[in-house]
Amino acid sequence: MGDDGSPAVSRRDLLAGGSGAVILGLLASGDAALAQESAPTRGHRLVATAPAGEWLLGHPVGNGRIGAMMGGGVASDTISLNHDTLWTGQPATSPDHDGRAELAAVRAAVFAGDPPAADRLSKALQGAYSQSYAPMANLVLAMTHATPPRAYRRELDLDRAVASVAYRCDGIGFRRELFASHPDGIIVLRLSADRPGALHGRIGLTTSLRGDTVADGTTLTLTGKAPTRCEPDYRNLPDPIAYSDEPGHGMAFATILSVEARGGIVVAHGDTVSVRGADEIVVRIAAATGFRGFDRLPDTPPAAVVAAAGRDLAASAGRPFALLLDRHIRDHRALYRRTALSLSAADADAVQAERLFHLGRYLMIACSRAGTMPANLQGLWNATVRPPWSCNYTTNINLQMNYWPVESCNLPECHLPLIDHIERLAANGARTARTLYGMPGWCVHHNSDLWAMTHPVGAREGDPNWANWPMGGPWLAQHVWDHYRFTGDRRFLIDRGFPLLRGCAEFCAAWLVADPAGDGLTTAPSISPENLFMAAPGKAAAVGAGCTMDLALIRELFAHCIEAATLVGDTSDLAARLSRLLDRLAPYRVGRFGQLQEWSADYDEQDPGHRHVSHLYPLYPGTAIDPQRTPQLAQAGAVSLARREAHGGSSTGWSRAWATAIWARLGRPADTARSLSAFLAHSVAANLLDTHPAQPRPVFQIDGNFGITAAIAEMLLQSHGDAIALLPAVPAHWASGTISGLRARGGHAVDIAWRPAVVRATVTAGGDRLAVRPPAGFVVTAIRQDRRALRFAPIQGVTQIHTRPGRRYRITLSRIPVGAA
């Protein structure tokens, strides 16, 4: 996304931690315009003084359904466009094969003490790879300017959800504004100038897929079709992309663009629209695909797809730009302004922490709205036909991490696309469980896609350390339970939550087997995602029995299912059966280094600095281990993470975000601050989008953005244990600040304001009980309900309050004087 003759961010500026870093919006960067902004404003804007040097450095907008990435070139610019249901492929035409014999052979090899053989045999259970999220179109601008630009400013306003570009050429001020409206279902671009008749240029629509653009007056219509098959970008095959003319094999799509000019002349020219002498240009973009459901062929006729896009465009035709913008901002702010963070610290990391927190919430609102597909590896945005890792749903961490911040950051509506997709996965996963393994319930493996694929991928050649992992279901089930715990929505639990939990628990119960080496239950085959252990000198393997993560996920799922059964009045024997199984699960183990073991045996890791820390799931995002209730296991978890980091771990954006959240859960402010600083230094591009250190250059992965947002929330408020913990891991240099609108389990809404000696919290109760744990070094000194002071008696550092739902409670905490008992 460069510009002819205009400055661009160089390759050395791509990573914010590089020696030539250009960190957008960072006060220390010397951006004079930004330095003049007030603290409340600076945390909600990303600013650059040059066009994006490549797609990764653009500014994203989205309404959950359609999205755009704006690079901000001057004489020429390409704005990439996406639709959440434009994926390659179609539903699988045949069921998964019967793999019961292969499963038995793998288990036999595991219990015979031959993990390498278990790895080889596991490949027989693998099926096809997932499909890919496809790029839809490119809006191409070619503007006429006689002189190079100056006074260039590119901005993403998170509070308004508007990306803009402003510059001066030929003595004229030019401006572009781009937003994706959720209420109107379209993308809107306005070009304006401060001199009448100054806008001249061409507007086009292109696609990297099969498609054609037709110009008709002031309208461009692009119709196309996605491939019927697209192999992952890491597979080196002679024909990785295939198209089909057969109806329903490959998704039809349409993008329609209308051009409205005030003043000047608009003329269709070939497959573009030309504008000369305009005062203002407003471009409206609508899009549709032939998607009819995860289990139905996308055989909607192209004419019907075009008509669907046309209806969205026509519905907005009577609304002028100002009204479209107002409707869009009101809708966005209704979600975005629920929560806000403001830190008084002026150092670079604190300033950027604010932006990271608000950017993560912005991105969630932009790419996950009720009724849309859930956020994929790049959220809603993608510019390549074979994107990194197919831009799919990777369920051994990445999809789940995308949704870590939604409940704590008060965006439960944005959680619903994931819940919807879990129901689709449960439907297909029941077939996989039954056919592949001969088991009840439902399961999910390592990868999924638009079509809710649930079987092991790898095409019988993939490494089982990622391809064969069967525990995606219980990890996804945690999101179902958390949605209930944060919202208290009993109807959701009865109608949707409990059936999902029960089905997943049925599979996990069947997956458990007796451990021949003891009298407990274990899992086999068992894989700690993507890591390998040394089964013997020189022999690395992935498949064993009873990995810590397996047992943690199952233990947590069973406990949630038992509690849910009581809440919904389930009268079956499910809770009793799961209780008996829980009693037989192997315990957590501490290894020879004092670390929480990753496998049932204290193996050496092939890679001691591996990016995954799956065995620390019970610390975060799980809740089984914490410093208050299980201090010895929490310490073992801290040792594990420290060993990983000492060997170069947490080296990817998402992995560093996970480490930051774990340090926060451990209540270690210094380690949390260090980890957050490392994320900023090594894991974001100049626009603060999360990066993965792929070769030959870093690539965008959105999970790190969402993970670090959740980690910052975890630094400020925790609610996983027996109490709400206020400021449990706030760095020392965040000496004062405010956070408003966070949510805690139990449905409580929490605002906190703090300075060195005093912390004040306001809690809007979600239930009839509230327990508060003050930050280290503080004690609760006053509690008021409205104007009435309440009596309280802290027990073991926790203050219990009987509350009434909807009432506000103001809590004052004061620092304990030095030397006080």
C-alpha positions in Angstrom: 0.0 0.0 0.0 2.6 2.5 -1.1 2.2 5.9 -2.7 3.9 7.3 -5.8 6.4 9.8 -4.5 5.1 10.0 -0.9 7.1 8.8 2.1 6.5 5.3 3.4 7.3 3.3 6.5 10.4 1.3 5.8 11.0 -2.4 6.4 13.2 -1.6 9.4 10.3 0.3 10.9 8.0 -2.7 10.7 8.6 -4.0 14.2 8.0 -1.5 17.0 10.9 -2.8 18.9 13.5 -2.3 16.2 16.3 0.3 16.3 14.5 2.3 13.7 11.1 1.9 15.2 8.2 4.1 14.4 5.7 3.3 17.2 2.5 5.0 16.2 1.1 7.3 18.8 4.1 6.9 21.1 5.0 10.2 22.8 8.7 9.3 22.8 8.6 9.1 18.9 8.6 12.9 18.7 5.2 13.1 16.9 4.5 16.8 17.7 0.8 16.5 16.8 0.4 13.6 19.2 2.4 15.2 22.0 -0.2 18.0 22.1 -3.1 15.7 22.6 -4.5 15.3 26.1 -4.0 12.1 28.0 -7.7 11.0 27.6 -7.4 11.4 23.8 -4.0 9.9 23.3 -5.1 6.4 24.5 -7.7 6.2 21.9 -5.8 7.2 18.8 -3.1 5.6 16.6 -1.3 8.2 14.5 1.3 8.0 11.8 3.0 10.6 9.7 3.5 8.4 6.5 1.4 6.0 4.5 1.6 2.3 5.4 4.6 0.7 3.7 2.7 -2.6 3.5 -0.7 -4.2 4.3 0.2 -5.1 7.8 0.8 -1.5 8.7 -2.6 -0.3 7.6 -5.6 0.8 9.8 -8.4 -1.7 10.0 -12.2 -1.0 10.2 -15.0 -3.5 10.4 -18.6 -4.0 11.3 -18.3 -7.7 12.2 -19.5 -8.7 8.7 -17.3 -6.7 6.3 -14.0 -5.1 6.9 -11.4 -2.9 5.2 -7.7 -2.2 5.7 -6.7 1.4 4.8 -3.0 2.1 3.9 -3.4 5.8 3.2 -1.4 6.2 0.0 -1.7 9.7 -1.6 -1.5 9.5 -5.4 -2.5 5.8 -5.3 -4.0 3.7 -2.5 -5.4 0.1 -2.2 -8.0 -0.5 0.5 -8.4 -4.3 0.9 -12.0 -5.5 1.6 -13.2 -8.6 3.3 -16.4 -10.5 4.1 -16.6 -12.8 7.1 -18.2 -15.7 5.2 -16.0 -15.6 2.1 -14.0 -18.8 2.6 -12.7 -21.4 0.2 -14.3 -24.8 -0.2 -17.6 -26.2 0.9 -18.9 -28.7 3.5 -17.2 -32.1 3.4 -19.0 -34.5 1.1 -18.2 -37.7 3.1 -18.1 -38.5 6.8 -14.9 -39.1 8.7 -13.6 -42.7 8.3 -13.9 -45.3 11.1 -10.8 -45.0 13.1 -11.5 -47.2 16.0 -8.9 -49.8 15.1 -6.3 -47.1 14.5 -7.1 -45.5 17.9 -6.7 -48.9 19.6 -3.3 -49.3 18.0 -2.1 -45.9 19.1 -3.2 -46.6 22.7 -1.5 -49.9 22.6 1.8 -48.3 21.5 1.5 -45.6 24.2 1.0 -48.1 27.0 3.7 -50.4 25.6 6.1 -47.5 26.2 6.7 -46.7 22.5 5.7 -43.1 21.9 7.5 -42.8 18.5 5.4 -45.7 17.3 2.3 -44.0 18.6 3.2 -40.9 16.7 3.5 -42.9 13.4 0.3 -44.7 14.0 -1.6 -41.5 14.8 -1.3 -40.2 11.3 -3.8 -42.9 10.1 -6.5 -40.9 12.0 -5.8 -37.7 10.1 -8.1 -36.2 7.4 -8.0 -33.2 5.1 -6.7 -29.8 6.0 -9.1 -26.9 6.7 -10.2 -24.4 4.1 -9.0 -20.8 4.0 -10.4 -17.4 4.7 -10.3 -15.6 1.4 -9.7 -12.0 0.4 -12.7 -10.4 -1.3 -11.7 -7.3 -3.2 -9.5 -4.2 -3.4 -10.8 -0.7 -3.7 -8.2 1.1 -5.8 -7.8 4.8 -5.7 -5.8 6.8 -8.2 -5.8 10.5 -7.4 -4.3 13.4 -9.4 -1.9 15.6 -7.6 0.7 17.9 -9.2 3.1 18.1 -6.2 4.3 15.7 -3.4 2.3 15.7 -0.2 3.2 17.5 3.0 1.7 17.8 6.5 0.7 14.1 6.2 -1.2 12.5 9.1 -2.8 9.1 9.1 -5.0 8.2 12.1 -7.2 5.5 13.5 -9.7 7.0 16.0 -10.7 4.1 18.2 -13.4 6.0 19.9 -15.2 6.9 16.7 -14.1 3.8 14.7 -12.9 6.0 11.8 -9.7 5.7 9.9 -8.6 8.9 8.2 -5.8 10.4 6.1 -5.1 14.1 5.8 -2.4 15.9 3.8 -1.7 19.0 1.7 -0.9 19.0 -2.0 -0.8 22.0 -4.4 -1.7 24.2 -1.5 -5.0 22.3 -0.9 -5.9 20.3 2.2 -7.2 16.8 1.4 -8.9 14.4 3.7 -10.3 10.8 3.6 -12.5 9.1 6.2 -13.3 5.4 6.2 -15.6 3.5 8.5 -17.7 0.2 8.4 -21.2 0.8 9.7 -22.9 -1.9 11.7 -26.4 -0.4 11.7 -26.3 0.2 7.9 -24.3 -2.8 6.9 -21.9 -1.0 4.5 -18.4 0.5 4.3 -18.3 4.2 3.7 -15.4 6.3 2.3 -15.5 10.1 2.0 -12.9 12.1 0.1 -13.0 15.9 0.7 -10.9 19.0 0.0 -10.8 22.5 1.4 -11.0 24.0 -2.1 -14.0 23.5 -4.4 -13.5 21.3 -7.4 -10.1 20.0 -6.2 -10.9 16.2 -6.4 -9.8 14.3 -9.5 -9.2 10.6 -9.8 -10.3 7.1 -10.7 -11.9 4.5 -8.5 -11.8 0.8 -9.2 -12.6 -2.7 -7.8 -10.3 -5.7 -8.3 -10.0 -9.1 -6.8 -7.3 -11.7 -6.3 -9.9 -14.5 -6.8 -11.8 -15.2 -10.0 -14.0 -12.3 -10.8 -15.0 -9.5 -13.1 -15.9 -5.8 -12.5 -18.6 -4.0 -14.5 -19.1 -0.2 -14.4 -22.5 1.2 -14.9 -22.9 4.9 -14.5 -21.8 5.7 -10.9 -21.7 2.0 -9.8 -19.1 -0.7 -9.9 -20.2 -4.3 -9.5 -17.7 -7.1 -8.9 -18.9 -10.7 -9.0 -16.6 -13.6 -8.4 -16.1 -17.0 -7.0 -13.7 -18.4 -4.4 -11.6 -21.6 -4.9 -13.2 -24.9 -4.2 -9.9 -25.9 -2.5 -7.0 -23.9 -1.0 -4.2 -25.7 0.6 -2.4 -24.1 3.6 0.4 -21.8 2.8 3.0 -24.1 4.5 2.2 -27.0 2.1 4.5 -27.0 -0.9 2.3 -28.5 -3.6 2.2 -28.0 -7.4 -1.5 -27.1 -7.5 -2.5 -25.6 -4.1 -5.5 -23.7 -5.4 -8.3 -25.2 -7.4 -11.5 -23.7 -8.8 -14.6 -25.5 -10.0 -17.5 -24.5 -12.3 -19.8 -26.9 -10.5 -22.6 -25.1 -8.6 -21.9 -25.1 -4.9 -18.2 -25.9 -5.2 -16.6 -22.6 -4.4 -18.3 -19.6 -2.8 -19.9 -16.9 -5.0 -19.5 -13.4 -3.9 -20.4 -9.8 -4.9 -19.0 -6.4 -4.0 -20.9 -3.3 -5.1 -19.5 0.2 -5.0 -21.4 3.4 -5.6 -19.9 6.8 -6.1 -21.7 10.0 -5.2 -19.9 13.3 -6.1 -20.9 16.8 -5.0 -19.9 19.0 -7.9 -17.8 17.8 -10.8 -18.4 15.0 -13.3 -18.7 11.2 -12.7 -18.1 8.9 -15.7 -17.9 5.2 -16.0 -14.7 4.3 -17.8 -14.1 0.6 -18.6 -14.1 -1.2 -15.2 -13.5 2.0 -13.2 -15.4 5.2 -12.3 -13.6 8.6 -13.1 -14.3 11.8 -11.1 -13.2 15.2 -12.1 -13.6 18.5 -10.4 -15.6 17.3 -7.4 -15.9 19.1 -4.1 -16.6 15.8 -2.2 -16.8 12.1 -3.1 -18.8 9.6 -1.0 -18.2 5.9 -1.8 -20.5 3.3 -0.4 -19.6 -0.4 -0.5 -21.8 -3.4 0.1 -21.0 -7.1 -0.2 -22.6 -10.5 0.0 -21.6 -14.2 -0.4 -23.4 -17.4 -1.3 -22.9 -18.9 2.1 -26.1 -20.7 3.3 -24.8 -22.4 6.4 -21.9 -24.6 7.6 -23.7 -27.8 6.5 -25.1 -26.6 3.2 -23.5 -26.2 -0.2 -22.9 -22.5 -1.1 -25.0 -22.8 -4.3 -26.8 -19.5 -4.2 -26.9 -18.2 -7.8 -24.6 -15.3 -8.5 -27.5 -13.1 -9.4 -29.1 -13.6 -6.0 -25.8 -12.8 -4.3 -25.6 -9.5 -6.3 -29.2 -8.7 -5.3 -28.4 -9.3 -1.6 -25.5 -6.8 -1.8 -27.6 -4.4 -3.7 -30.3 -4.4 -1.0 -27.8 -3.3 1.6 -26.6 -0.5 -0.6 -30.1 0.6 -1.5 -31.2 0.7 2.1 -28.6 3.3 2.9 -29.2 5.4 -0.2 -31.5 7.9 1.4 -29.1 8.6 4.3 -26.5 11.4 3.7 -22.9 10.9 4.9 -23.4 12.9 8.1 -26.3 10.6 9.2 -24.4 7.5 8.2 -21.5 8.6 10.3 -23.6 9.6 13.3 -25.5 6.2 13.3 -22.2 4.4 13.0 -20.5 6.3 15.9 -23.5 6.0 18.2 -23.6 2.2 17.6 -19.8 1.8 18.1 -19.6 3.9 21.2 -22.5 2.1 22.9 -20.0 -0.8 23.2 -16.6 0.9 23.2 -17.4 3.5 25.9 -18.5 0.8 28.4 -14.8 0.5 29.5 -11.9 2.9 29.7 -8.4 2.9 31.1 -6.4 6.0 31.9 -2.9 5.8 33.5 -1.2 8.9 34.9 2.3 7.5 34.1 3.8 9.2 31.1 6.5 6.6 30.3 6.3 4.9 26.9 5.1 1.5 28.1 2.2 2.9 30.2 1.0 5.1 27.3 1.2 2.1 24.9 -0.6 -0.1 27.5 -3.6 2.2 27.3 -3.6 2.0 23.5 -3.2 -1.8 23.5 -6.1 -2.2 25.9 -8.4 0.1 23.9 -7.2 -1.3 20.5 -8.0 -4.8 21.5 -11.6 -3.8 22.5 -11.9 -1.8 19.2 -10.8 -4.8 17.1 -13.2 -7.1 18.9 -16.1 -4.7 18.2 -15.0 -4.4 14.6 -14.7 -8.2 13.9 -17.1 -10.0 16.1 -20.7 -8.9 16.3 -23.9 -10.8 17.0 -24.8 -13.0 13.9 -21.3 -12.9 12.3 -18.6 -15.5 12.2 -16.1 -15.5 15.1 -12.8 -13.7 14.7 -10.2 -15.8 12.9 -6.4 -15.7 13.0 -6.5 -12.2 11.5 -9.8 -11.2 12.9 -11.7 -10.0 9.8 -8.9 -8.8 7.6 -6.8 -10.7 5.0 -5.3 -9.7 1.7 -3.8 -12.9 0.4 -5.4 -16.0 -1.2 -3.2 -18.3 0.8 -3.0 -16.4 4.1 -0.7 -17.5 7.0 -2.0 -20.7 8.5 -5.1 -20.4 6.2 -6.4 -17.6 8.5 -8.5 -20.3 10.1 -9.7 -21.2 13.6 -6.8 -22.8 15.4 -8.4 -24.3 18.5 -5.3 -25.2 20.6 -4.9 -21.6 21.8 -5.5 -19.0 19.1 -9.3 -19.0 18.7 -9.8 -19.2 22.4 -7.3 -16.3 23.1 -9.3 -14.2 20.7 -12.1 -14.2 23.1 -10.3 -13.9 26.4 -11.1 -10.2 26.9 -14.8 -10.2 26.0 -16.4 -10.9 29.3 -14.0 -9.0 31.6 -14.0 -6.0 29.2 -17.8 -5.9 29.2 -18.5 -7.0 25.6 -20.6 -10.2 26.1 -22.5 -9.6 22.9 -19.2 -10.0 21.0 -18.8 -13.4 22.6 -21.9 -14.7 20.9 -20.3 -15.5 17.5 -17.9 -17.9 19.2 -20.8 -19.5 21.1 -22.7 -19.9 17.9 -19.7 -21.5 16.2 -19.2 -23.9 19.2 -22.8 -25.1 18.6 -21.9 -25.7 14.9 -18.7 -27.5 16.0 -20.7 -29.6 18.4 -23.0 -30.7 15.6 -20.1 -31.8 13.3 -18.0 -32.9 16.3 -20.7 -35.4 17.3 -20.2 -37.1 13.9 -16.5 -37.1 14.3 -16.7 -38.6 17.9 -19.1 -41.3 16.8 -17.5 -42.2 13.4 -13.8 -41.7 14.1 -13.7 -42.9 17.7 -17.0 -44.7 18.3 -17.7 -42.4 21.3 -20.6 -40.3 22.5 -20.7 -36.5 22.8 -18.7 -34.2 20.6 -15.1 -33.3 20.0 -12.9 -30.8 18.1 -9.3 -31.1 17.0 -6.6 -28.6 16.2 -8.1 -26.7 13.3 -11.5 -25.6 12.1 -13.0 -23.3 9.5 -16.3 -21.7 8.2 -17.6 -25.3 7.6 -17.1 -26.2 11.3 -14.6 -28.9 10.5 -13.8 -31.0 13.5 -11.6 -34.0 12.5 -7.8 -34.2 12.8 -6.1 -32.5 10.0 -2.7 -33.5 8.4 -3.7 -35.6 5.4 -1.9 -38.6 7.0 1.4 -36.8 6.8 1.1 -34.0 9.5 2.9 -34.0 12.7 0.6 -35.4 15.4 1.9 -32.8 17.9 -0.5 -30.4 16.3 -2.7 -32.4 13.8 -4.1 -35.0 16.2 -4.8 -32.9 19.4 -8.4 -33.9 20.4 -9.1 -31.5 23.3 -10.4 -28.4 21.6 -13.9 -29.2 22.9 -13.3 -28.7 26.6 -11.2 -25.6 26.1 -14.1 -24.1 24.0 -16.5 -25.2 26.7 -14.8 -23.0 29.1 -16.1 -20.0 27.1 -19.6 -21.3 27.4 -19.3 -21.5 31.2 -17.6 -18.1 31.5 -20.3 -16.5 29.5 -22.8 -17.7 32.0 -20.7 -16.9 35.0 -20.1 -13.3 33.9 -23.7 -12.6 32.7 -25.7 -14.8 35.0 -28.0 -15.6 32.1 -29.9 -18.6 33.4 -31.9 -19.0 30.2 -28.7 -19.2 28.2 -27.4 -21.9 30.5 -30.6 -24.0 30.3 -31.1 -23.7 26.5 -27.6 -23.5 25.1 -24.9 -23.8 27.7 -25.7 -27.0 29.6 -26.3 -29.0 26.4 -22.9 -28.0 25.1 -21.2 -28.7 28.4 -23.0 -32.1 28.7 -22.1 -33.3 25.2 -18.5 -32.3 25.6 -18.3 -34.0 29.0 -19.8 -37.2 27.5 -17.0 -37.4 25.0 -14.3 -36.7 27.6 -15.7 -39.3 29.9 -15.5 -41.9 27.1 -12.0 -40.7 26.2 -10.6 -41.5 29.7 -8.9 -44.9 30.2 -7.5 -46.7 33.1 -3.8 -46.1 33.5 -2.1 -49.5 33.5 0.7 -48.1 35.7 -1.7 -47.1 38.5 -5.3 -47.3 39.6 -6.4 -43.9 38.2 -7.9 -42.6 35.0 -5.8 -40.9 32.2 -6.0 -39.9 28.6 -4.4 -41.7 25.7 -3.4 -40.7 23.2 -2.5 -37.4 24.8 -0.6 -34.5 23.3 0.6 -31.2 24.9 -0.1 -29.0 21.9 2.8 -28.6 19.5 5.5 -29.6 22.0 7.6 -32.7 22.0 9.2 -34.7 24.8 12.3 -36.8 24.7 11.0 -40.4 24.9 14.6 -41.7 24.8 18.0 -40.2 24.0 17.7 -38.8 20.5 14.1 -39.7 20.1 11.5 -37.0 20.4 7.8 -37.8 20.5 4.4 -36.1 20.9 1.9 -38.8 21.8 1.8 -40.1 25.3 -0.7 -40.5 28.2 -2.1 -38.0 30.7 -0.7 -34.7 29.6 -1.3 -32.0 32.3 -3.4 -30.0 30.0 -5.7 -32.9 29.1 -6.4 -33.6 32.8 -6.8 -29.9 33.6 -9.3 -29.3 30.9 -11.3 -32.4 31.8 -11.2 -31.7 35.5 -12.5 -28.2 34.9 -15.1 -29.3 32.4 -16.5 -31.9 34.7 -16.7 -29.5 37.6 -18.5 -26.9 35.5 -20.9 -29.5 34.2 -21.7 -30.8 37.7 -22.4 -27.2 38.9 -24.5 -26.5 35.8 -26.5 -29.7 36.2 -27.6 -28.4 39.7 -28.4 -25.0 38.4 -30.6 -26.2 35.5 -32.3 -28.9 37.6 -30.9 -31.9 35.6 -32.3 -35.1 37.1 -30.1 -37.6 35.2 -27.1 -39.3 36.8 -24.7 -37.1 34.8 -23.4 -35.2 37.9 -22.9 -38.3 39.9 -21.0 -40.1 37.1 -18.7 -37.1 36.5 -18.1 -36.8 40.2 -16.9 -40.4 40.4 -14.6 -39.8 37.4 -13.2 -36.7 38.9 -12.1 -38.6 42.0 -10.1 -41.0 39.8 -8.2 -38.4 37.7 -4.5 -38.2 38.2 -3.2 -35.3 40.3 -1.0 -32.4 39.1 2.7 -33.3 39.4 5.8 -31.2 40.3 9.0 -32.2 38.5 12.6 -32.3 39.4 13.2 -28.6 38.8 10.2 -27.6 41.0 8.2 -27.0 37.8 4.6 -28.0 37.1 5.1 -31.1 34.9 3.9 -30.9 31.3 3.5 -34.7 30.9 2.7 -37.5 33.3 6.4 -38.4 33.4 9.1 -35.8 34.1 10.4 -35.9 30.5 12.9 -33.5 29.1 11.4 -31.1 26.5 12.9 -31.2 23.1 12.5 -27.4 23.1 12.7 -26.0 26.7 11.8 -22.6 25.3 8.7 -23.7 23.4 6.1 -21.1 22.6 3.2 -23.1 24.0 2.7 -23.3 27.8 -0.3 -25.6 27.7 0.5 -27.3 31.0 -0.1 -23.8 32.6 -3.7 -23.8 31.5 -5.0 -24.4 35.1 -3.3 -21.1 36.0 -4.6 -19.1 33.1 -7.1 -19.1 31.5 -8.2 -21.9 33.8 -8.9 -21.3 37.4 -7.8 -24.5 39.3 -4.5 -23.0 40.4 -3.8 -19.7 42.1 -1.5 -18.3 44.8 -4.3 -18.1 47.4 -5.9 -21.5 47.2 -3.0 -23.6 45.8 0.2 -21.8 46.7 2.6 -24.7 46.1 1.1 -25.5 42.6 1.1 -21.8 41.8 4.8 -21.6 42.6 5.4 -24.7 40.4 3.7 -22.8 37.6 5.9 -19.8 38.1 9.0 -22.0 37.9 7.7 -23.5 34.7 7.1 -20.2 33.0 10.4 -18.8 34.2 12.2 -21.8 32.8 10.4 -21.3 29.4 11.4 -17.7 29.3 15.0 -18.4 30.3 15.3 -20.7 27.2 13.8 -18.1 24.8 10.1 -18.9 25.3 7.2 -16.5 24.8 8.8 -15.5 21.6 5.6 -15.0 19.6 3.0 -12.3 20.2 0.3 -14.6 21.4 2.7 -16.5 23.5 4.0 -13.4 25.2 0.4 -12.2 25.8 -0.3 -15.6 27.5 2.8 -15.2 29.7 1.7 -11.7 30.7 -1.7 -13.0 31.7 -0.1 -15.9 33.7 2.2 -13.5 35.6 -0.8 -11.3 36.4 -2.7 -14.3 37.6 0.2 -15.2 39.8 0.1 -11.7 41.3 3.6 -10.8 40.3 3.6 -7.1 39.2 7.3 -6.8 38.3 7.2 -9.9 36.1 3.9 -8.8 34.6 5.4 -5.4 33.8 8.5 -7.0 32.3 6.4 -9.3 30.1 4.2 -6.4 28.9 7.3 -4.4 28.0 8.6 -7.4 26.1 5.4 -7.6 24.2 5.7 -4.0 23.2 9.3 -4.3 22.3 9.1 -7.4 20.1 5.6 -8.5 19.3 3.8 -5.6 17.6 4.1 -3.7 14.4 4.2 0.1 14.2 0.4 0.3 14.3 0.3 -2.0 17.4 -1.1 -5.0 15.5 0.3 -8.2 16.9 3.0 -9.9 14.9 4.2 -13.5 14.6 7.9 -13.8 13.7 7.5 -15.8 10.5 9.9 -16.0 7.7 10.8 -14.1 5.5 9.0 -11.4 7.4 6.6 -11.1 10.4 2.9 -11.6 9.8 -0.2 -10.4 11.5 -1.9 -12.5 14.1 -4.8 -10.9 16.0 -4.8 -13.3 18.9 -1.9 -11.4 20.6 -3.9 -8.2 20.5 -6.8 -9.8 22.3 -4.6 -11.8 24.6 -2.7 -8.7 25.8 -6.0 -6.8 26.3 -7.2 -9.6 28.5 -3.8 -9.6 30.4 -4.1 -5.9 31.1 -7.6 -6.5 32.4 -6.2 -9.3 34.6 -3.6 -6.9 36.0 -6.4 -4.6 37.2 -9.2 -7.0 38.3 -9.5 -10.8 38.9 -12.6 -12.7 39.8 -11.7 -16.4 39.3 -11.3 -17.4 43.0 -13.2 -16.8 46.1 -13.2 -13.0 45.8 -12.8 -10.1 43.4 -9.1 -9.1 43.6 -8.5 -5.3 43.0 -5.3 -4.3 41.3 -3.7 -7.7 41.9 -0.7 -7.1 39.5 -0.5 -3.4 38.7 3.2 -2.4 38.0 4.8 -0.1 40.5 5.2 2.7 37.9 1.4 2.8 37.3 1.2 4.7 40.5 -2.2 6.2 39.8 -4.9 5.7 37.3 -8.5 4.8 36.6 -10.3 1.9 35.0 -14.1 1.9 34.5 -16.5 -0.7 33.3 -14.7 -3.9 34.0 -16.8 -7.0 34.7 -16.3 -9.7 37.3 -17.8 -13.2 37.5 -21.1 -13.0 39.3 -22.2 -10.1 37.1 -20.5 -7.4 39.1 -19.5 -4.2 37.3 -16.3 -2.6 38.7 -14.7 0.9 38.5 -11.4 1.6 40.2 -9.5 4.8 40.8 -6.1 4.6 42.6 -3.2 6.7 43.7 -0.2 5.8 45.9 -2.0 5.8 49.3 -5.7 5.3 48.4 -7.7 3.0 46.2 -11.4 3.6 45.6 -13.7 1.1 43.9 -17.3 1.3 42.9 -19.1 -2.0 42.4 -22.5 -2.3 40.9 -23.6 -5.6 42.3 -24.7 -8.4 40.0 -25.9 -10.7 42.8 -26.5 -11.0 46.6 -22.9 -11.6 47.6 -19.7 -9.7 47.0 -16.2 -10.6 48.3 -13.3 -8.2 47.9 -9.6 -8.8 48.1 -7.6 -5.6 48.4 -4.2 -5.1 46.6 -1.1 -6.0 48.5 -0.3 -3.4 51.1 -3.9 -2.1 51.4 -6.8 -2.7 53.7 -10.5 -2.0 53.3 -11.3 1.0 55.5 -14.8 2.0 54.4 -17.8 0.6 52.5 -20.8 2.7 51.6 -24.1 1.8 49.9 -25.3 5.1 48.6 -25.0 7.4 51.7 -25.1 4.6 54.2 -22.0 3.2 55.8 -21.8 -0.5 56.1 -20.1 -2.6 58.8 -17.6 -5.2 57.7 -15.1 -7.6 59.2 -12.3 -8.8 56.9 -11.4 -12.5 57.3 -8.0 -13.6 56.0 -7.7 -10.5 53.9 -11.1 -10.9 52.2 -14.1 -8.6 53.0 -17.5 -10.2 52.5 -20.5 -7.9 51.7 -24.2 -8.9 51.4 -25.4 -7.0 48.4 -28.6 -6.3 46.4 -28.4 -6.7 42.7 -28.2 -3.4 40.9 -27.1 -1.4 44.0 -23.8 0.5 44.0 -21.2 -0.1 46.7 -18.3 2.4 47.2 -15.3 0.8 48.7 -12.3 2.7 50.1 -8.9 1.0 50.6 -6.0 2.6 52.3 -2.3 1.7 52.4 -1.2 -0.1 55.5 1.3 2.1 57.4 4.9 0.9 57.3 5.5 -1.1 60.5 1.8 -1.7 61.2 0.9 -5.2 62.3 
